[in-house]
Amino acid sequence: MAIKTYQEQLETVQATIEEIETRGQSTDVNGRTLTRGNLATLYDREKYLRRMVGREARGGVRVRRGVPLD
């Protein structure tokens, strides 16, 4: 299994968020309850991935005195 790029990860997270927002947090299938990811966690991950995609678009991580900046 290949490692996904930040952009691919962002698209996956956004698709999951959309699914939860349109279909709900959980559903019953054949007597079992399926609970999708936690929206708060997904929103945090989306925010992080947006930053990382932006960094890549700008050419990488900014560094000041040897310390990476967010």
PDB file of N, CA, C and O in Angstrom:
ATOM      1  N   MET A   1       0.839  -1.176   0.000  1.00  0.00           N
ATOM      2  CA  MET A   1       0.000   0.000   0.000  1.00  0.00           C
ATOM      3  C   MET A   1       0.886   1.242   0.000  1.00  0.00           C
ATOM      4  O   MET A   1       1.745   1.396   0.868  1.00  0.00           O
ATOM      5  N   ALA A   2       0.682   2.106  -0.950  1.00  0.00           N
ATOM      6  CA  ALA A   2       1.482   3.320  -1.078  1.00  0.00           C
ATOM      7  C   ALA A   2       1.034   4.368  -0.073  1.00  0.00           C
ATOM      8  O   ALA A   2      -0.135   4.414   0.311  1.00  0.00           O
ATOM      9  N   ILE A   3       1.960   5.200   0.345  1.00  0.00           N
ATOM     10  CA  ILE A   3       1.653   6.296   1.254  1.00  0.00           C
ATOM     11  C   ILE A   3       0.953   7.391   0.468  1.00  0.00           C
ATOM     12  O   ILE A   3       1.417   7.792  -0.600  1.00  0.00           O
ATOM     13  N   LYS A   4      -0.167   7.876   0.996  1.00  0.00           N
ATOM     14  CA  LYS A   4      -0.923   8.926   0.316  1.00  0.00           C
ATOM     15  C   LYS A   4      -0.271  10.283   0.534  1.00  0.00           C
ATOM     16  O   LYS A   4       0.341  10.534   1.572  1.00  0.00           O
ATOM     17  N   THR A   5      -0.410  11.149  -0.454  1.00  0.00           N
ATOM     18  CA  THR A   5       0.071  12.519  -0.315  1.00  0.00           C
ATOM     19  C   THR A   5      -0.863  13.273   0.629  1.00  0.00           C
ATOM     20  O   THR A   5      -1.960  12.802   0.931  1.00  0.00           O
ATOM     21  N   TYR A   6      -0.429  14.433   1.089  1.00  0.00           N
ATOM     22  CA  TYR A   6      -1.289  15.254   1.932  1.00  0.00           C
ATOM     23  C   TYR A   6      -2.573  15.615   1.197  1.00  0.00           C
ATOM     24  O   TYR A   6      -3.648  15.637   1.797  1.00  0.00           O
ATOM     25  N   GLN A   7      -2.468  15.896  -0.094  1.00  0.00           N
ATOM     26  CA  GLN A   7      -3.652  16.245  -0.880  1.00  0.00           C
ATOM     27  C   GLN A   7      -4.631  15.073  -0.932  1.00  0.00           C
ATOM     28  O   GLN A   7      -5.837  15.267  -0.780  1.00  0.00           O
ATOM     29  N   GLU A   8      -4.127  13.875  -1.143  1.00  0.00           N
ATOM     30  CA  GLU A   8      -4.989  12.683  -1.185  1.00  0.00           C
ATOM     31  C   GLU A   8      -5.638  12.439   0.180  1.00  0.00           C
ATOM     32  O   GLU A   8      -6.819  12.101   0.259  1.00  0.00           O
ATOM     33  N   GLN A   9      -4.862  12.613   1.249  1.00  0.00           N
ATOM     34  CA  GLN A   9      -5.414  12.452   2.594  1.00  0.00           C
ATOM     35  C   GLN A   9      -6.504  13.483   2.856  1.00  0.00           C
ATOM     36  O   GLN A   9      -7.543  13.163   3.433  1.00  0.00           O
ATOM     37  N   LEU A  10      -6.266  14.727   2.428  1.00  0.00           N
ATOM     38  CA  LEU A  10      -7.246  15.794   2.613  1.00  0.00           C
ATOM     39  C   LEU A  10      -8.543  15.452   1.886  1.00  0.00           C
ATOM     40  O   LEU A  10      -9.627  15.640   2.438  1.00  0.00           O
ATOM     41  N   GLU A  11      -8.445  14.959   0.669  1.00  0.00           N
ATOM     42  CA  GLU A  11      -9.637  14.594  -0.096  1.00  0.00           C
ATOM     43  C   GLU A  11     -10.414  13.472   0.596  1.00  0.00           C
ATOM     44  O   GLU A  11     -11.645  13.482   0.607  1.00  0.00           O
ATOM     45  N   THR A  12      -9.699  12.509   1.170  1.00  0.00           N
ATOM     46  CA  THR A  12     -10.353  11.410   1.890  1.00  0.00           C
ATOM     47  C   THR A  12     -11.074  11.930   3.128  1.00  0.00           C
ATOM     48  O   THR A  12     -12.217  11.552   3.387  1.00  0.00           O
ATOM     49  N   VAL A  13     -10.413  12.795   3.892  1.00  0.00           N
ATOM     50  CA  VAL A  13     -11.025  13.361   5.095  1.00  0.00           C
ATOM     51  C   VAL A  13     -12.251  14.188   4.725  1.00  0.00           C
ATOM     52  O   VAL A  13     -13.284  14.091   5.387  1.00  0.00           O
ATOM     53  N   GLN A  14     -12.150  14.993   3.685  1.00  0.00           N
ATOM     54  CA  GLN A  14     -13.279  15.816   3.278  1.00  0.00           C
ATOM     55  C   GLN A  14     -14.457  14.962   2.801  1.00  0.00           C
ATOM     56  O   GLN A  14     -15.612  15.301   3.059  1.00  0.00           O
ATOM     57  N   ALA A  15     -14.171  13.869   2.115  1.00  0.00           N
ATOM     58  CA  ALA A  15     -15.239  12.970   1.677  1.00  0.00           C
ATOM     59  C   ALA A  15     -15.923  12.323   2.879  1.00  0.00           C
ATOM     60  O   ALA A  15     -17.143  12.157   2.889  1.00  0.00           O
ATOM     61  N   THR A  16     -15.139  11.961   3.885  1.00  0.00           N
ATOM     62  CA  THR A  16     -15.691  11.372   5.104  1.00  0.00           C
ATOM     63  C   THR A  16     -16.551  12.383   5.846  1.00  0.00           C
ATOM     64  O   THR A  16     -17.634  12.044   6.322  1.00  0.00           O
ATOM     65  N   ILE A  17     -16.084  13.610   5.947  1.00  0.00           N
ATOM     66  CA  ILE A  17     -16.862  14.674   6.593  1.00  0.00           C
ATOM     67  C   ILE A  17     -18.183  14.869   5.861  1.00  0.00           C
ATOM     68  O   ILE A  17     -19.237  14.964   6.489  1.00  0.00           O
ATOM     69  N   GLU A  18     -18.127  14.928   4.532  1.00  0.00           N
ATOM     70  CA  GLU A  18     -19.343  15.113   3.744  1.00  0.00           C
ATOM     71  C   GLU A  18     -20.330  13.963   3.971  1.00  0.00           C
ATOM     72  O   GLU A  18     -21.536  14.181   4.095  1.00  0.00           O
ATOM     73  N   GLU A  19     -19.806  12.750   4.023  1.00  0.00           N
ATOM     74  CA  GLU A  19     -20.670  11.593   4.248  1.00  0.00           C
ATOM     75  C   GLU A  19     -21.361  11.674   5.604  1.00  0.00           C
ATOM     76  O   GLU A  19     -22.554  11.390   5.710  1.00  0.00           O
ATOM     77  N   ILE A  20     -20.628  12.057   6.633  1.00  0.00           N
ATOM     78  CA  ILE A  20     -21.213  12.188   7.967  1.00  0.00           C
ATOM     79  C   ILE A  20     -22.258  13.301   7.981  1.00  0.00           C
ATOM     80  O   ILE A  20     -23.329  13.147   8.569  1.00  0.00           O
ATOM     81  N   GLU A  21     -21.946  14.417   7.334  1.00  0.00           N
ATOM     82  CA  GLU A  21     -22.868  15.546   7.331  1.00  0.00           C
ATOM     83  C   GLU A  21     -24.150  15.239   6.557  1.00  0.00           C
ATOM     84  O   GLU A  21     -25.210  15.772   6.888  1.00  0.00           O
ATOM     85  N   THR A  22     -24.071  14.396   5.541  1.00  0.00           N
ATOM     86  CA  THR A  22     -25.261  14.092   4.749  1.00  0.00           C
ATOM     87  C   THR A  22     -25.997  12.842   5.218  1.00  0.00           C
ATOM     88  O   THR A  22     -27.223  12.783   5.129  1.00  0.00           O
ATOM     89  N   ARG A  23     -25.271  11.843   5.716  1.00  0.00           N
ATOM     90  CA  ARG A  23     -25.892  10.575   6.104  1.00  0.00           C
ATOM     91  C   ARG A  23     -26.019  10.379   7.608  1.00  0.00           C
ATOM     92  O   ARG A  23     -26.734   9.488   8.065  1.00  0.00           O
ATOM     93  N   GLY A  24     -25.331  11.204   8.371  1.00  0.00           N
ATOM     94  CA  GLY A  24     -25.390  11.081   9.821  1.00  0.00           C
ATOM     95  C   GLY A  24     -24.157  10.407  10.399  1.00  0.00           C
ATOM     96  O   GLY A  24     -23.342   9.831   9.678  1.00  0.00           O
ATOM     97  N   GLN A  25     -24.045  10.494  11.705  1.00  0.00           N
ATOM     98  CA  GLN A  25     -22.884   9.980  12.418  1.00  0.00           C
ATOM     99  C   GLN A  25     -22.865   8.457  12.468  1.00  0.00           C
ATOM    100  O   GLN A  25     -21.798   7.847  12.403  1.00  0.00           O
ATOM    101  N   SER A  26     -24.041   7.840  12.582  1.00  0.00           N
ATOM    102  CA  SER A  26     -24.080   6.379  12.667  1.00  0.00           C
ATOM    103  C   SER A  26     -25.293   5.846  11.909  1.00  0.00           C
ATOM    104  O   SER A  26     -26.248   6.570  11.628  1.00  0.00           O
ATOM    105  N   THR A  27     -25.223   4.560  11.589  1.00  0.00           N
ATOM    106  CA  THR A  27     -26.305   3.892  10.869  1.00  0.00           C
ATOM    107  C   THR A  27     -26.368   2.442  11.308  1.00  0.00           C
ATOM    108  O   THR A  27     -25.382   1.889  11.795  1.00  0.00           O
ATOM    109  N   ASP A  28     -27.519   1.833  11.137  1.00  0.00           N
ATOM    110  CA  ASP A  28     -27.683   0.414  11.453  1.00  0.00           C
ATOM    111  C   ASP A  28     -27.641  -0.398  10.169  1.00  0.00           C
ATOM    112  O   ASP A  28     -28.327  -0.075   9.199  1.00  0.00           O
ATOM    113  N   VAL A  29     -26.830  -1.456  10.165  1.00  0.00           N
ATOM    114  CA  VAL A  29     -26.708  -2.355   9.022  1.00  0.00           C
ATOM    115  C   VAL A  29     -26.817  -3.778   9.544  1.00  0.00           C
ATOM    116  O   VAL A  29     -25.989  -4.228  10.336  1.00  0.00           O
ATOM    117  N   ASN A  30     -27.849  -4.481   9.092  1.00  0.00           N
ATOM    118  CA  ASN A  30     -28.062  -5.874   9.501  1.00  0.00           C
ATOM    119  C   ASN A  30     -27.989  -6.066  11.015  1.00  0.00           C
ATOM    120  O   ASN A  30     -27.371  -7.016  11.496  1.00  0.00           O
ATOM    121  N   GLY A  31     -28.617  -5.165  11.759  1.00  0.00           N
ATOM    122  CA  GLY A  31     -28.648  -5.285  13.198  1.00  0.00           C
ATOM    123  C   GLY A  31     -27.395  -4.799  13.913  1.00  0.00           C
ATOM    124  O   GLY A  31     -27.309  -4.889  15.137  1.00  0.00           O
ATOM    125  N   ARG A  32     -26.437  -4.293  13.174  1.00  0.00           N
ATOM    126  CA  ARG A  32     -25.210  -3.763  13.763  1.00  0.00           C
ATOM    127  C   ARG A  32     -25.145  -2.263  13.527  1.00  0.00           C
ATOM    128  O   ARG A  32     -25.595  -1.764  12.496  1.00  0.00           O
ATOM    129  N   THR A  33     -24.586  -1.557  14.487  1.00  0.00           N
ATOM    130  CA  THR A  33     -24.458  -0.110  14.365  1.00  0.00           C
ATOM    131  C   THR A  33     -23.068   0.233  13.855  1.00  0.00           C
ATOM    132  O   THR A  33     -22.060  -0.209  14.407  1.00  0.00           O
ATOM    133  N   LEU A  34     -23.031   1.029  12.795  1.00  0.00           N
ATOM    134  CA  LEU A  34     -21.776   1.521  12.223  1.00  0.00           C
ATOM    135  C   LEU A  34     -21.655   2.988  12.608  1.00  0.00           C
ATOM    136  O   LEU A  34     -22.514   3.796  12.256  1.00  0.00           O
ATOM    137  N   THR A  35     -20.599   3.335  13.323  1.00  0.00           N
ATOM    138  CA  THR A  35     -20.357   4.722  13.702  1.00  0.00           C
ATOM    139  C   THR A  35     -19.176   5.236  12.899  1.00  0.00           C
ATOM    140  O   THR A  35     -18.087   4.662  12.916  1.00  0.00           O
ATOM    141  N   ARG A  36     -19.418   6.322  12.202  1.00  0.00           N
ATOM    142  CA  ARG A  36     -18.354   6.927  11.395  1.00  0.00           C
ATOM    143  C   ARG A  36     -17.443   7.756  12.296  1.00  0.00           C
ATOM    144  O   ARG A  36     -17.727   7.932  13.481  1.00  0.00           O
ATOM    145  N   GLY A  37     -16.359   8.258  11.735  1.00  0.00           N
ATOM    146  CA  GLY A  37     -15.382   9.023  12.504  1.00  0.00           C
ATOM    147  C   GLY A  37     -15.974  10.204  13.250  1.00  0.00           C
ATOM    148  O   GLY A  37     -17.039  10.706  12.890  1.00  0.00           O
ATOM    149  N   ASN A  38     -15.285  10.643  14.284  1.00  0.00           N
ATOM    150  CA  ASN A  38     -15.703  11.775  15.094  1.00  0.00           C
ATOM    151  C   ASN A  38     -15.491  13.067  14.295  1.00  0.00           C
ATOM    152  O   ASN A  38     -14.391  13.332  13.811  1.00  0.00           O
ATOM    153  N   LEU A  39     -16.554  13.863  14.164  1.00  0.00           N
ATOM    154  CA  LEU A  39     -16.459  15.073  13.347  1.00  0.00           C
ATOM    155  C   LEU A  39     -15.416  16.057  13.869  1.00  0.00           C
ATOM    156  O   LEU A  39     -14.677  16.645  13.079  1.00  0.00           O
ATOM    157  N   ALA A  40     -15.346  16.243  15.163  1.00  0.00           N
ATOM    158  CA  ALA A  40     -14.365  17.186  15.717  1.00  0.00           C
ATOM    159  C   ALA A  40     -12.941  16.762  15.352  1.00  0.00           C
ATOM    160  O   ALA A  40     -12.111  17.596  14.988  1.00  0.00           O
ATOM    161  N   THR A  41     -12.669  15.470  15.453  1.00  0.00           N
ATOM    162  CA  THR A  41     -11.350  14.950  15.092  1.00  0.00           C
ATOM    163  C   THR A  41     -11.089  15.123  13.602  1.00  0.00           C
ATOM    164  O   THR A  41      -9.985  15.487  13.198  1.00  0.00           O
ATOM    165  N   LEU A  42     -12.101  14.864  12.791  1.00  0.00           N
ATOM    166  CA  LEU A  42     -11.952  15.019  11.339  1.00  0.00           C
ATOM    167  C   LEU A  42     -11.728  16.479  10.953  1.00  0.00           C
ATOM    168  O   LEU A  42     -10.923  16.766  10.067  1.00  0.00           O
ATOM    169  N   TYR A  43     -12.436  17.405  11.610  1.00  0.00           N
ATOM    170  CA  TYR A  43     -12.223  18.826  11.325  1.00  0.00           C
ATOM    171  C   TYR A  43     -10.796  19.247  11.696  1.00  0.00           C
ATOM    172  O   TYR A  43     -10.165  20.009  10.964  1.00  0.00           O
ATOM    173  N   ASP A  44     -10.293  18.759  12.820  1.00  0.00           N
ATOM    174  CA  ASP A  44      -8.911  19.055  13.215  1.00  0.00           C
ATOM    175  C   ASP A  44      -7.919  18.507  12.192  1.00  0.00           C
ATOM    176  O   ASP A  44      -6.968  19.190  11.810  1.00  0.00           O
ATOM    177  N   ARG A  45      -8.146  17.276  11.755  1.00  0.00           N
ATOM    178  CA  ARG A  45      -7.267  16.655  10.759  1.00  0.00           C
ATOM    179  C   ARG A  45      -7.325  17.423   9.439  1.00  0.00           C
ATOM    180  O   ARG A  45      -6.301  17.622   8.785  1.00  0.00           O
ATOM    181  N   GLU A  46      -8.533  17.855   9.048  1.00  0.00           N
ATOM    182  CA  GLU A  46      -8.692  18.637   7.814  1.00  0.00           C
ATOM    183  C   GLU A  46      -7.893  19.936   7.905  1.00  0.00           C
ATOM    184  O   GLU A  46      -7.217  20.320   6.951  1.00  0.00           O
ATOM    185  N   LYS A  47      -7.969  20.604   9.041  1.00  0.00           N
ATOM    186  CA  LYS A  47      -7.234  21.853   9.235  1.00  0.00           C
ATOM    187  C   LYS A  47      -5.724  21.620   9.092  1.00  0.00           C
ATOM    188  O   LYS A  47      -5.030  22.379   8.416  1.00  0.00           O
ATOM    189  N   TYR A  48      -5.234  20.565   9.734  1.00  0.00           N
ATOM    190  CA  TYR A  48      -3.812  20.218   9.641  1.00  0.00           C
ATOM    191  C   TYR A  48      -3.410  19.927   8.195  1.00  0.00           C
ATOM    192  O   TYR A  48      -2.399  20.432   7.708  1.00  0.00           O
ATOM    193  N   LEU A  49      -4.211  19.111   7.518  1.00  0.00           N
ATOM    194  CA  LEU A  49      -3.873  18.727   6.143  1.00  0.00           C
ATOM    195  C   LEU A  49      -3.926  19.925   5.195  1.00  0.00           C
ATOM    196  O   LEU A  49      -3.125  20.005   4.263  1.00  0.00           O
ATOM    197  N   ARG A  50      -4.850  20.852   5.416  1.00  0.00           N
ATOM    198  CA  ARG A  50      -4.889  22.074   4.598  1.00  0.00           C
ATOM    199  C   ARG A  50      -3.577  22.850   4.754  1.00  0.00           C
ATOM    200  O   ARG A  50      -3.027  23.354   3.774  1.00  0.00           O
ATOM    201  N   ARG A  51      -3.079  22.943   6.000  1.00  0.00           N
ATOM    202  CA  ARG A  51      -1.797  23.625   6.225  1.00  0.00           C
ATOM    203  C   ARG A  51      -0.667  22.916   5.492  1.00  0.00           C
ATOM    204  O   ARG A  51       0.169  23.561   4.860  1.00  0.00           O
ATOM    205  N   MET A  52      -0.640  21.594   5.576  1.00  0.00           N
ATOM    206  CA  MET A  52       0.440  20.836   4.947  1.00  0.00           C
ATOM    207  C   MET A  52       0.376  20.946   3.422  1.00  0.00           C
ATOM    208  O   MET A  52       1.416  21.060   2.774  1.00  0.00           O
ATOM    209  N   VAL A  53      -0.814  20.913   2.846  1.00  0.00           N
ATOM    210  CA  VAL A  53      -0.964  21.079   1.394  1.00  0.00           C
ATOM    211  C   VAL A  53      -0.477  22.474   0.998  1.00  0.00           C
ATOM    212  O   VAL A  53       0.198  22.630  -0.020  1.00  0.00           O
ATOM    213  N   GLY A  54      -0.813  23.477   1.792  1.00  0.00           N
ATOM    214  CA  GLY A  54      -0.347  24.842   1.533  1.00  0.00           C
ATOM    215  C   GLY A  54       1.167  24.951   1.588  1.00  0.00           C
ATOM    216  O   GLY A  54       1.782  25.620   0.758  1.00  0.00           O
ATOM    217  N   ARG A  55       1.762  24.288   2.574  1.00  0.00           N
ATOM    218  CA  ARG A  55       3.222  24.286   2.683  1.00  0.00           C
ATOM    219  C   ARG A  55       3.869  23.686   1.447  1.00  0.00           C
ATOM    220  O   ARG A  55       4.821  24.237   0.894  1.00  0.00           O
ATOM    221  N   GLU A  56       3.340  22.553   1.026  1.00  0.00           N
ATOM    222  CA  GLU A  56       3.900  21.911  -0.170  1.00  0.00           C
ATOM    223  C   GLU A  56       3.778  22.815  -1.381  1.00  0.00           C
ATOM    224  O   GLU A  56       4.679  22.862  -2.218  1.00  0.00           O
ATOM    225  N   ALA A  57       2.670  23.535  -1.477  1.00  0.00           N
ATOM    226  CA  ALA A  57       2.469  24.433  -2.610  1.00  0.00           C
ATOM    227  C   ALA A  57       3.475  25.585  -2.592  1.00  0.00           C
ATOM    228  O   ALA A  57       3.863  26.108  -3.636  1.00  0.00           O
ATOM    229  N   ARG A  58       3.889  25.970  -1.373  1.00  0.00           N
ATOM    230  CA  ARG A  58       4.879  27.057  -1.235  1.00  0.00           C
ATOM    231  C   ARG A  58       6.306  26.555  -1.300  1.00  0.00           C
ATOM    232  O   ARG A  58       7.243  27.352  -1.261  1.00  0.00           O
ATOM    233  N   GLY A  59       6.487  25.249  -1.400  1.00  0.00           N
ATOM    234  CA  GLY A  59       7.837  24.718  -1.550  1.00  0.00           C
ATOM    235  C   GLY A  59       8.415  24.047  -0.325  1.00  0.00           C
ATOM    236  O   GLY A  59       9.611  23.757  -0.299  1.00  0.00           O
ATOM    237  N   GLY A  60       7.614  23.790   0.687  1.00  0.00           N
ATOM    238  CA  GLY A  60       8.118  23.052   1.838  1.00  0.00           C
ATOM    239  C   GLY A  60       7.941  23.764   3.152  1.00  0.00           C
ATOM    240  O   GLY A  60       7.181  24.726   3.263  1.00  0.00           O
ATOM    241  N   VAL A  61       8.652  23.278   4.147  1.00  0.00           N
ATOM    242  CA  VAL A  61       8.541  23.761   5.519  1.00  0.00           C
ATOM    243  C   VAL A  61       9.406  24.999   5.698  1.00  0.00           C
ATOM    244  O   VAL A  61      10.548  25.047   5.240  1.00  0.00           O
ATOM    245  N   ARG A  62       8.845  26.004   6.373  1.00  0.00           N
ATOM    246  CA  ARG A  62       9.631  27.189   6.732  1.00  0.00           C
ATOM    247  C   ARG A  62      10.432  26.868   7.981  1.00  0.00           C
ATOM    248  O   ARG A  62       9.938  26.203   8.891  1.00  0.00           O
ATOM    249  N   VAL A  63      11.665  27.342   8.020  1.00  0.00           N
ATOM    250  CA  VAL A  63      12.530  27.065   9.167  1.00  0.00           C
ATOM    251  C   VAL A  63      13.138  28.369   9.647  1.00  0.00           C
ATOM    252  O   VAL A  63      13.602  29.183   8.848  1.00  0.00           O
ATOM    253  N   ARG A  64      13.131  28.563  10.973  1.00  0.00           N
ATOM    254  CA  ARG A  64      13.798  29.714  11.572  1.00  0.00           C
ATOM    255  C   ARG A  64      14.737  29.195  12.644  1.00  0.00           C
ATOM    256  O   ARG A  64      14.296  28.558  13.601  1.00  0.00           O
ATOM    257  N   ARG A  65      16.021  29.459  12.494  1.00  0.00           N
ATOM    258  CA  ARG A  65      17.046  29.026  13.447  1.00  0.00           C
ATOM    259  C   ARG A  65      16.985  27.521  13.707  1.00  0.00           C
ATOM    260  O   ARG A  65      17.157  27.070  14.839  1.00  0.00           O
ATOM    261  N   GLY A  66      16.741  26.758  12.659  1.00  0.00           N
ATOM    262  CA  GLY A  66      16.743  25.308  12.763  1.00  0.00           C
ATOM    263  C   GLY A  66      15.484  24.694  13.325  1.00  0.00           C
ATOM    264  O   GLY A  66      15.430  23.483  13.539  1.00  0.00           O
ATOM    265  N   VAL A  67      14.434  25.530  13.577  1.00  0.00           N
ATOM    266  CA  VAL A  67      13.186  25.020  14.147  1.00  0.00           C
ATOM    267  C   VAL A  67      12.076  25.192  13.122  1.00  0.00           C
ATOM    268  O   VAL A  67      11.818  26.312  12.679  1.00  0.00           O
ATOM    269  N   PRO A  68      11.397  24.080  12.727  1.00  0.00           N
ATOM    270  CA  PRO A  68      10.283  24.203  11.772  1.00  0.00           C
ATOM    271  C   PRO A  68       9.157  25.042  12.371  1.00  0.00           C
ATOM    272  O   PRO A  68       8.851  24.924  13.557  1.00  0.00           O
ATOM    273  N   LEU A  69       8.549  25.879  11.554  1.00  0.00           N
ATOM    274  CA  LEU A  69       7.436  26.724  11.969  1.00  0.00           C
ATOM    275  C   LEU A  69       6.131  26.189  11.437  1.00  0.00           C
ATOM    276  O   LEU A  69       6.093  25.631  10.339  1.00  0.00           O
ATOM    277  N   ASP A  70       5.045  26.347  12.198  1.00  0.00           N
ATOM    278  CA  ASP A  70       3.713  25.946  11.722  1.00  0.00           C
ATOM    279  C   ASP A  70       3.101  27.020  10.880  1.00  0.00           C
ATOM    280  O   ASP A  70       1.982  26.860  10.393  1.00  0.00           O
TER     281      ASP A  70
END
